Amino acid sequence: MERWVVMNKKADFYGIGEKFGIDPVIARLIRNRDIIEEKEIDLYLNGRIEELPSPKQMKDVEKAVSILIQKIREGKRIRIISDYDVDGVTSNYILYKGLSKCGALVDYKIPDRILDG
C-alpha cells in the first residue's frame, strides 16, 4: 500500500483551522504550499474569479482559440486526448462540455494506463 507523507512545516494548524473553519490537516496542506499570512490563507480559501490570472498569459492561447473557432465553424471533428488520472479526467470533462456547448463535434480518448503507458 502506498503511504502518503505530509511535510512538517511549523504553524498553529489548530488555530488556523479554527479561524478559517477548516480541518487542521487542510491547514497543514495550505501551509505546505508556503501560504503563511492570514490574508494569503483567506485569498486561497475564498478567492474570486477576478483575482485569477488572465488566460491570455498562456503561450499561444490566442492561436489555439483561433484554430478551435475555425474547426468548429468548418464542422471539423475535434478529439481531446487526456490523462487517466483525476486531473486529466476532470480537465477532459470540462473541455468536452465547453467545446460541445460551442457547437463542436468533439470526442475524447483517455489512454489505458497499462496498454498505453
C-alpha positions, 0 to 999 in steps of 0.5 A: 500500500502506498503511504502518503507523507505530509511535510512538517512545516511549523504553524498553529494548524489548530488555530488556523483551522479554527479561524478559517473553519477548516480541518487542521490537516487542510491547514497543514496542506495550505501551509505546505504550499508556503501560504503563511499570512492570514490574508494569503490563507483567506485569498486561497480559501475564498478567492474570486474569479477576478483575482485569477490570472488572465488566460491570455498569459498562456503561450499561444492561447490566442492561436489555439482559440483561433484554430478551435473557432475555425474547426468548429465553424468548418464542422471539423471533428475535434478529439481531446486526448487526456490523462487517466488520472483525476486531473486529466479526467476532470480537465477532459470533462470540462473541455468536452462540455465547453467545446460541445456547448460551442457547437463542436463535434468533439470526442475524447480518448483517455489512454489505458494506463497499462496498454498505453503507458 
